[in-house]
Amino acid sequence: MNTPTEIIRSFYDKLASGDARGALGLMAPDIEWITMWHYQVNGRGPERVAEDLFKPLMAEWSSFAFVPTEFITEGDTVVSLGEFTGVHAMTGKKADARYAHVWTVGDGKIARFRQYIDTRAVAEARRS
């Protein structure tokens, strides 16, 4: 059985390798996804995350990565600290934004996600 930290590491690994379907497969059917920037997931479930987050994120950024640098785990809660880097497709500007992601894992699936990110760094890259 995978630990909560292993499940979250696997999520980031799948995203980094372009395996969005595999990342979505790690989510509980009723996952709650909360972000602190302009991508808002309306409703619950992997399909909502794909439609309201993954698709717009891939359309807006010509390249991007979420690179975790530290994991802090307490029970089923995993906090990952890291950096979002990306090149905005319209402006060509690069974003370097530190983040904290708070994950809750239940029954071997990601049940909840909360994001805290340097929204100013992201907004600067989006600004023409």
Backbone torsions as a table, in degrees:
resi	resn	phi	psi	omega
1	MET	NA	138.4	179.3
2	ASN	-81.3	142.3	175.6
3	THR	-77.5	162.7	176.2
4	PRO	-54.8	-41.6	-180.0
5	THR	-64.2	-41.0	178.3
6	GLU	-63.1	-37.8	178.8
7	ILE	-65.0	-43.2	-179.7
8	ILE	-69.0	-41.6	175.6
9	ARG	-58.7	-40.7	179.3
10	SER	-63.2	-38.4	177.4
11	PHE	-58.5	-50.5	179.7
12	TYR	-62.8	-40.2	178.9
13	ASP	-61.6	-42.3	179.8
14	LYS	-65.2	-42.6	176.9
15	LEU	-61.4	-44.5	-177.3
16	ALA	-62.3	-32.1	-179.1
17	SER	-90.4	2.7	178.6
18	GLY	83.2	13.8	-178.3
19	ASP	-94.1	70.3	-179.2
20	ALA	-62.2	-38.8	179.5
21	ARG	-61.5	-41.6	177.7
22	GLY	-65.6	-39.0	177.8
23	ALA	-63.9	-43.6	178.4
24	LEU	-63.2	-33.2	179.8
25	GLY	-66.8	-16.1	177.6
26	LEU	-83.3	-6.1	-175.0
27	MET	-92.3	146.2	173.0
28	ALA	-68.0	151.8	-178.7
29	PRO	-58.9	-24.2	-178.7
30	ASP	-116.7	32.6	-178.4
31	ILE	-53.4	140.4	173.3
32	GLU	-103.0	126.9	-174.8
33	TRP	-123.8	114.4	-175.5
34	ILE	-119.0	123.0	179.4
35	THR	-118.9	158.6	-178.7
36	MET	-110.1	21.9	175.6
37	TRP	-135.2	-168.6	-167.5
38	HIS	-69.6	-11.5	175.5
39	TYR	-86.4	111.3	-179.7
40	GLN	-112.6	128.1	177.9
41	VAL	-89.8	115.4	-177.5
42	ASN	-95.1	105.7	-178.0
43	GLY	103.5	-169.0	-176.1
44	ARG	-123.0	156.1	174.1
45	GLY	111.2	154.1	179.8
46	PRO	-57.9	-34.8	179.9
47	GLU	-62.6	-39.0	178.4
48	ARG	-67.3	-39.6	178.6
49	VAL	-63.2	-43.5	179.1
50	ALA	-62.0	-46.5	-175.0
51	GLU	-73.0	-43.7	-172.3
52	ASP	-94.1	-14.0	-179.4
53	LEU	-122.7	-61.5	-173.6
54	PHE	-60.1	-49.6	-177.6
55	LYS	-61.9	-50.7	179.6
56	PRO	-65.5	-35.6	179.3
57	LEU	-62.6	-45.4	-179.9
58	MET	-69.1	-29.6	179.0
59	ALA	-75.5	-34.9	-174.7
60	GLU	-83.9	-30.4	-175.1
61	TRP	-111.7	127.4	179.2
62	SER	-71.3	-27.2	171.5
63	SER	-153.5	149.0	176.6
64	PHE	-161.4	159.3	177.3
65	ALA	-152.6	144.0	169.8
66	PHE	-108.8	114.0	-175.2
67	VAL	-115.4	103.7	178.2
68	PRO	-74.6	140.7	179.7
69	THR	-116.8	-15.1	-177.8
70	GLU	-154.0	142.9	176.1
71	PHE	-125.2	133.2	177.3
72	ILE	-124.2	123.1	-173.7
73	THR	-123.4	135.6	173.5
74	GLU	-138.9	105.3	-177.8
75	GLY	63.5	-124.5	-179.2
76	ASP	-91.8	5.0	179.8
77	THR	-103.6	131.2	178.0
78	VAL	-124.7	128.0	173.1
79	VAL	-106.3	126.7	174.9
80	SER	-114.0	132.3	175.3
81	LEU	-108.8	140.4	-178.3
82	GLY	-175.3	-158.0	-176.1
83	GLU	-135.9	133.0	169.9
84	PHE	-93.0	127.2	172.6
85	THR	-124.0	142.5	179.8
86	GLY	-165.1	158.5	174.2
87	VAL	-114.8	120.9	-178.4
88	HIS	-71.7	130.4	-174.6
89	ALA	-64.5	-36.0	-177.0
90	MET	-83.9	-41.5	-175.0
91	THR	-93.4	-23.2	-175.1
92	GLY	75.7	3.4	-179.1
93	LYS	-82.6	149.1	179.9
94	LYS	-96.5	140.3	174.6
95	ALA	-110.5	136.3	170.7
96	ASP	-128.1	102.9	-173.9
97	ALA	-126.0	122.3	175.5
98	ARG	-72.0	147.7	179.3
99	TYR	-139.8	162.0	166.3
100	ALA	-129.0	124.8	176.2
101	HIS	-112.5	131.8	178.6
102	VAL	-113.7	116.6	-175.3
103	TRP	-111.7	143.4	170.8
104	THR	-120.7	127.9	-179.3
105	VAL	-113.0	133.7	176.8
106	GLY	-140.5	134.4	179.5
107	ASP	53.7	37.0	175.9
108	GLY	77.9	8.6	-179.7
109	LYS	-127.8	154.7	176.2
110	ILE	-76.6	118.0	-174.9
111	ALA	-100.5	-26.3	-177.2
112	ARG	-153.5	144.5	177.9
113	PHE	-135.7	133.6	173.4
114	ARG	-130.6	132.8	-176.3
115	GLN	-116.7	136.8	172.4
116	TYR	-128.1	122.5	-172.2
117	ILE	-141.9	156.2	175.7
118	ASP	-72.5	87.7	-175.9
119	THR	-66.1	-25.8	179.1
120	ARG	-65.3	-42.8	179.1
121	ALA	-62.2	-38.8	178.0
122	VAL	-67.9	-44.2	-179.2
123	ALA	-63.0	-37.3	178.9
124	GLU	-62.8	-39.7	179.6
125	ALA	-69.8	-28.9	-179.1
126	ARG	-79.3	-21.7	-174.8
127	ARG	-77.9	128.9	178.9
128	SER	-80.5	NA	NA
